[in-house]
Amino acid sequence: MPEPGIGKLERVPLREVWKHEALDFTKWLEGNIDVLGELLDLVLTNVDREQDAGDFSVDLVAEDSLGEAVIIENQLGKSDHDHLGKLLTYLAALEAKTAIWIVGEPRPEHVKAAGWLNESGLARFYLVKLEAVRIGGSSPAPLLTLITGPSEGTTEAGEKKKELAGRHDSRYRFWTGLLERAKQRTKLHANISPGTSGWVGASGGRSGLAFNYVILKKGARVELYIDVDTDSGEGNKKLFRKLEEQKAAIEADFGGAMEWDPLEGARACRISAAVDVAGWKDETNWPAAQDAMIDTMIRFEKALRPRLDSL
């Protein structure tokens, strides 16, 4: 019998939580990549789903703190040779140095293979076990456990300070141009300096609110990022819901649809609007892309600012 007040941890079959590997789990992980990053002590950003690698399609590709590609392959069942072979193919095709393999049940031979890859220095290879658990009648929650990863010695020997990657340089120049053009039309980001990450942001009027520009290789968005409550996060959900109650009026003032994302499983929430014509990859289109992002941000802030002030 459990002690009074102490719940019993129960495991839930993965297919009851995520029925489809790609449509359900991979999509969930894309929106909650910080959960995986915290486990592995990695900064994972700019996540792309189903990115091409030759004739194959990678489940997820993210960037680490150096802007290098991180391959993520998901498998809800037992680890198998097919997925291991795909991971090695993706590493070569995308010239990546880090791979993360998330499996429901890691086989001993694949644990050994992952260890060998780390020792060889060919790649940083993380093998992660995925489980779903609940306590009593609670909703199921993911439980990620690192089975094997690069050793401290291997990581220190393999990591060197590098010059900014090509995408870092592109993004820095893109932000430089966008911020200069934006100053001519709005003061919102007038005091913001360009950087090399995939976003630049300005305060939304109080700590934890930010109006961000986000640039991807192909595509972009503007967003209101809500993280005013850094403890439980309940304050973020409450503010998000109050704004969502005015969704129809806000979108009418904006002049289009917005994406209302409570970021389930994460602390923060996000309201965003896509700018499909933008992207840092096509440099010839930068001026038009920057203008489109600025136009969208002006309408976006104008629709949301009065509601934020009233709240």
C-alpha positions, 0 to 999 in steps of 0.5 A: 500500500502506498503511503498516504499522500504519495501517488503511484507512478504508472507507465502508459503504452506509448501508442495510447499517448501518441498514436502516430509516430510522425503525426503525433509524437514528432509534432509534439517534440517539435513544439516542446524541443526544450524538454529534450534540450534540458535532458541533454544539456543542449540548446536546441533551436530552429527546429525543422520537421521532415527535412530532406536528406537526399531521397530520405526525410529526417524526422527533425533537424535542429540547431545547437548553440553553434548553429550546427545541425542536430539530427533527431530520429524518433522511434516509438518501438524497439530500436532497429538497424533500419533507423540506425542506418538512416541516422548515419545516412542523415549525418553524412547527407547534412554534414551534421556532427550530432544525432539524437535517437529517441526510442521506446526500447533500446536494444543492447547492441544499439546501445553499444553501437552508440557508445562506439560512435561517441568513442570514435569521435565520428559524431556526438550520438545520444540514445534516449529512451522514451516512456509515458507515465502518470500518477493516479488519474493524471494526464500522461506525461513524457519521461525521457531518459538518457541511455548513452551519450558523448563522454565529457572527455570526448565532448571537450576534445571534439568541441572547438570554438568555430567562426560563425557558420554560414547561416549565422553570418546570413542571419546577422546580415538579414537582421541588420537590414531588417532593423535598419528598414524597420526604424524608418516605420516603427520605433518598436525595435529601434533600440535592438541590435542584430544578432546571429540567432533565429530571432530578434525581439523587443519588449511588449511593455512588461517583463516576460512579453516580447514582440519577436521577429523569427526567421527560418531558412524558408519562411518567417513569422512575427510573434508575441511570446508570453512568459510573464510567469517564470514559476508555475507558468499558470500566469502565462496561460491565464494571460493567453486565454484572456487574449484568446477570448478576443480572438475574433476582434484581434484578428479582424484588426490585424486583417488575417488569421493568427496562430494561437499556440498555448505550447502544451507541455511548455511554460510559455505561450505564443501568438504568431502570424506567418510571413511565408514570403520571407526566409534567410536562404534566398538573399536576393529576396531579402528586401521584399522579405524584410518589408513583408515582415515589418508590415506584418509586425506593425499590423500585429502589434497594433492589433495586440497592444491595446489589449495588452495595455488594458490587461 
